[in-house]
Amino acid sequence: MFPVIDDWEAFKTRVRLVCDLIFKAIQGEINLASVDEKTGIQAVERKIIRKNGHLRTEYEYKRNGTTCLMATVDVGTGDIVSHRLNDTRDENDFLVFIQALTDKYQEKDEVVIVADNLNTHMSASLVKWVAKKIKFEGDLGTKGYKGILKSMESCKKFLENQSHRVRFVYTPKHCSWLNPIENWFSKLQRQAISRESFESKEVLCQRIENYIQYYNKFFAKTLKWKFKGFTKDRKFYEQDTAVESQFNSSGI
């Protein structure tokens, strides 16, 4: 609950940045797309029996494969505007997913994409594609040697450039809760996957597809967001951490 933060001020600034973008999207000022992957979704086939007129799920189950879901929630509308079901989630998978996402917006629209710090979210291929998308005329350099493509940090800096029509904003570490799509993933798990039985991976994928359609039609709405960022100084945070550590050590 209280991870170690090396630079508290930088952490607070980054959290506030993401929160400010969320509020702007809610007010209709920007297009903010929240993206992430839900990995290892299992097609679990459960044994269900009828007892005394009631259906009961037994502990016995069979695994029929797994899939990965990449999804995007438009923070301003609440719609799942783009998704991709696939067995893998490598660099190319994410690039194809982002290409499909940006196609949902008008050619001249500015799009801000919130993502976490996974390596595939700031890859060289993604930099090259964004550069082409925004008609960047500079030198990208060489991957691993020089220029923008030299390292993951230099790629990240380029992808976050505020002058770009399509740009990324990365949440700080230990802040998955700050990415709105995570809340939707939780709803998906509770309402469409947990305690369900899937005799094949195809059935699982169809269930997810149906849920997305149903959600967009009946439940999608503008995000209600209240958190504006941390206001405590580092010393108060450290005190809270110490208290939490005492609770953990005492078994409370």
C-alpha positions as CSV (number, residue, x, y, z in Angstrom):
1,M,0.0,0.0,0.0
2,F,2.9,2.4,0.7
3,P,5.7,1.7,-1.9
4,V,9.1,3.3,-1.6
5,I,9.2,6.5,-3.7
6,D,12.7,7.7,-4.5
7,D,11.7,11.3,-5.5
8,W,8.5,12.4,-3.7
9,E,8.2,15.8,-5.4
10,A,8.6,14.3,-8.9
11,F,6.1,11.6,-8.0
12,K,3.5,14.2,-6.7
13,T,4.1,16.3,-9.9
14,R,3.5,13.4,-12.2
15,V,0.4,12.3,-10.3
16,R,-1.0,15.9,-10.5
17,L,-0.3,16.0,-14.2
18,V,-2.3,12.9,-14.9
19,C,-5.2,14.1,-12.7
20,D,-5.2,17.5,-14.4
21,L,-5.5,15.7,-17.8
22,I,-8.4,13.6,-16.5
23,F,-10.3,16.7,-15.4
24,K,-9.7,18.4,-18.7
25,A,-11.0,15.3,-20.5
26,I,-14.1,15.3,-18.3
27,Q,-14.7,18.9,-19.2
28,G,-14.4,18.2,-22.9
29,E,-11.2,20.2,-23.4
30,I,-9.0,17.3,-24.6
31,N,-9.2,13.8,-26.0
32,L,-7.8,11.5,-23.3
33,A,-7.5,7.8,-24.0
34,S,-6.6,5.5,-21.1
35,V,-5.0,2.3,-22.3
36,D,-3.6,-0.9,-20.8
37,E,-3.5,-4.7,-21.1
38,K,-5.4,-7.3,-19.0
39,T,-3.2,-10.3,-19.4
40,G,-3.7,-14.0,-18.7
41,I,-7.5,-14.1,-18.8
42,Q,-8.3,-17.8,-18.4
43,A,-11.0,-19.6,-20.1
44,V,-11.9,-21.6,-17.0
45,E,-14.6,-24.4,-17.5
46,R,-16.2,-24.9,-14.1
47,K,-18.3,-27.9,-12.9
48,I,-21.8,-26.6,-12.2
49,I,-24.4,-28.9,-10.6
50,R,-28.0,-28.4,-9.5
51,K,-28.9,-29.1,-5.9
52,N,-32.2,-28.5,-4.2
53,G,-33.3,-26.5,-7.2
54,H,-30.3,-24.2,-7.1
55,L,-27.2,-24.1,-9.3
56,R,-23.9,-24.5,-7.5
57,T,-20.4,-24.1,-8.8
58,E,-18.0,-26.8,-7.7
59,Y,-14.3,-26.4,-7.0
60,E,-13.5,-28.6,-9.9
61,Y,-12.5,-26.8,-13.1
62,K,-10.6,-27.1,-16.3
63,R,-8.3,-24.5,-18.0
64,N,-9.1,-24.1,-21.7
65,G,-6.4,-21.5,-22.6
66,T,-5.8,-17.8,-22.0
67,T,-6.1,-14.6,-23.9
68,C,-4.9,-11.0,-23.5
69,L,-7.1,-7.9,-23.8
70,M,-5.8,-4.5,-24.8
71,A,-8.5,-1.9,-24.2
72,T,-9.0,1.9,-24.3
73,V,-11.5,4.0,-22.4
74,D,-12.2,7.5,-23.6
75,V,-12.1,9.4,-20.4
76,G,-14.4,12.1,-21.6
77,T,-17.2,9.8,-22.7
78,G,-16.6,6.5,-20.8
79,D,-16.8,4.5,-24.0
80,I,-14.5,1.6,-24.7
81,V,-13.4,3.1,-28.0
82,S,-10.8,0.4,-29.0
83,H,-9.9,-3.1,-27.9
84,R,-7.8,-6.0,-29.2
85,L,-8.0,-9.7,-28.1
86,N,-4.8,-11.6,-28.8
87,D,-2.7,-14.4,-27.4
88,T,0.4,-12.2,-27.2
89,R,1.1,-8.6,-26.1
90,D,4.5,-7.8,-27.6
91,E,5.8,-4.6,-29.1
92,N,4.1,-5.1,-32.4
93,D,0.8,-6.0,-30.8
94,F,0.8,-2.7,-28.9
95,L,1.7,-0.8,-32.0
96,V,-1.2,-2.3,-34.0
97,F,-3.5,-1.6,-31.1
98,I,-2.4,2.1,-30.9
99,Q,-2.8,2.5,-34.7
100,A,-6.4,1.2,-34.5
101,L,-7.0,3.5,-31.5
102,T,-5.9,6.7,-33.2
103,D,-8.0,5.8,-36.3
104,K,-11.1,6.4,-34.0
105,Y,-10.4,10.1,-33.9
106,Q,-10.4,12.7,-36.6
107,E,-7.1,13.1,-38.6
108,K,-6.4,16.5,-37.1
109,D,-7.5,15.8,-33.5
110,E,-5.0,16.0,-30.7
111,V,-5.0,12.7,-28.7
112,V,-3.3,12.2,-25.4
113,I,-2.8,8.6,-24.4
114,V,-2.3,7.6,-20.7
115,A,-0.3,4.4,-20.2
116,D,2.0,2.7,-17.7
117,N,5.8,2.3,-18.0
118,L,5.8,-1.1,-19.7
119,N,8.7,-1.4,-22.1
120,T,6.4,-2.1,-25.1
121,H,4.6,1.2,-24.4
122,M,7.7,3.2,-25.3
123,S,9.3,1.1,-28.0
124,A,11.4,2.2,-31.0
125,S,8.7,1.0,-33.4
126,L,6.1,3.2,-31.6
127,V,8.5,6.2,-31.8
128,K,8.9,5.6,-35.5
129,W,5.2,5.4,-36.1
130,V,4.4,8.5,-34.0
131,A,7.1,10.4,-35.9
132,K,5.5,9.4,-39.2
133,K,2.0,10.2,-37.9
134,I,2.9,13.7,-36.9
135,K,5.2,14.3,-39.9
136,F,8.3,14.7,-37.7
137,E,11.2,15.8,-39.9
138,G,14.1,15.5,-37.4
139,D,16.7,12.7,-37.1
140,L,15.5,9.8,-34.8
141,G,19.0,8.4,-34.5
142,T,19.8,4.7,-34.1
143,K,18.4,2.3,-31.5
144,G,20.8,1.6,-28.7
145,Y,23.4,4.1,-30.0
146,K,22.3,7.7,-30.5
147,G,19.5,10.2,-30.8
148,I,15.9,9.7,-29.9
149,L,16.0,6.0,-30.4
150,K,19.1,5.5,-28.2
151,S,17.4,4.4,-25.0
152,M,13.9,3.8,-23.5
153,E,14.2,7.1,-21.6
154,S,14.9,9.1,-24.8
155,C,12.0,7.3,-26.5
156,K,9.8,8.1,-23.6
157,K,10.8,11.8,-23.7
158,F,9.9,12.0,-27.4
159,L,6.6,10.2,-27.0
160,E,5.6,12.6,-24.2
161,N,6.5,15.8,-26.1
162,Q,3.6,18.2,-25.6
163,S,3.9,19.7,-29.1
164,H,3.0,16.4,-30.7
165,R,-0.6,15.9,-32.0
166,V,-0.5,12.3,-30.7
167,R,1.4,12.0,-27.5
168,F,1.7,9.7,-24.4
169,V,1.6,10.5,-20.7
170,Y,3.0,7.8,-18.5
171,T,1.7,7.2,-15.0
172,P,4.3,7.0,-12.2
173,K,5.3,3.6,-10.9
174,H,3.0,2.1,-8.2
175,C,0.1,4.0,-9.7
176,S,-2.0,1.5,-11.7
177,W,-5.0,3.0,-9.8
178,L,-4.3,6.3,-11.6
179,N,-5.1,4.9,-15.0
180,P,-8.9,4.9,-15.5
181,I,-8.9,1.8,-17.7
182,E,-8.0,-0.3,-14.7
183,N,-11.3,0.5,-13.1
184,W,-13.1,-0.8,-16.2
185,F,-11.0,-4.0,-16.2
186,S,-12.2,-4.6,-12.6
187,K,-15.8,-4.3,-13.8
188,L,-15.2,-6.7,-16.6
189,Q,-13.7,-9.3,-14.3
190,R,-16.5,-9.0,-11.7
191,Q,-19.4,-8.8,-14.1
192,A,-18.4,-11.0,-17.1
193,I,-15.6,-13.4,-16.1
194,S,-15.5,-14.4,-12.5
195,R,-17.6,-17.4,-11.6
196,E,-18.5,-18.0,-15.2
197,S,-17.7,-21.2,-17.1
198,F,-16.1,-21.2,-20.6
199,E,-15.7,-24.4,-22.5
200,S,-13.2,-22.8,-24.9
201,K,-11.1,-19.7,-25.4
202,E,-13.4,-18.7,-28.3
203,V,-16.4,-18.6,-25.9
204,L,-14.4,-16.5,-23.5
205,C,-13.5,-14.0,-26.2
206,Q,-17.0,-13.8,-27.4
207,R,-18.2,-13.1,-23.9
208,I,-15.8,-10.2,-23.6
209,E,-16.9,-8.9,-27.0
210,N,-20.5,-9.0,-26.0
211,Y,-19.8,-7.3,-22.7
212,I,-18.0,-4.4,-24.4
213,Q,-20.9,-3.9,-26.7
214,Y,-23.4,-4.0,-23.9
215,Y,-21.3,-1.8,-21.7
216,N,-21.0,0.9,-24.3
217,K,-24.7,0.9,-25.1
218,F,-26.0,0.9,-21.5
219,F,-23.4,1.8,-18.9
220,A,-20.7,4.1,-20.5
221,K,-20.7,7.5,-18.9
222,T,-18.3,10.3,-18.2
223,L,-15.8,9.4,-15.4
224,K,-16.5,10.8,-11.9
225,W,-13.1,11.8,-10.7
226,K,-12.4,13.7,-7.5
227,F,-8.7,13.0,-6.7
228,K,-6.6,16.1,-7.6
229,G,-3.2,14.8,-6.4
230,F,-1.3,14.5,-3.2
231,T,-1.1,17.5,-0.9
232,K,1.0,16.1,1.9
233,D,4.7,16.7,2.2
234,R,7.1,13.8,2.2
235,K,7.5,13.8,6.0
236,F,3.7,13.0,6.4
237,Y,3.9,10.3,3.8
238,E,6.8,8.7,5.6
239,Q,4.9,8.8,8.9
240,D,2.0,7.0,7.2
241,T,4.4,4.5,5.9
242,A,5.9,3.8,9.3
243,V,2.4,3.4,10.8
244,E,1.5,0.9,8.0
245,S,4.7,-1.0,8.7
246,Q,3.8,-1.4,12.4
247,F,0.4,-2.7,11.5
248,N,1.9,-5.2,9.1
249,S,4.5,-6.4,11.6
250,S,1.9,-6.8,14.3
251,G,-0.3,-8.9,12.0
252,I,-3.2,-6.4,12.2
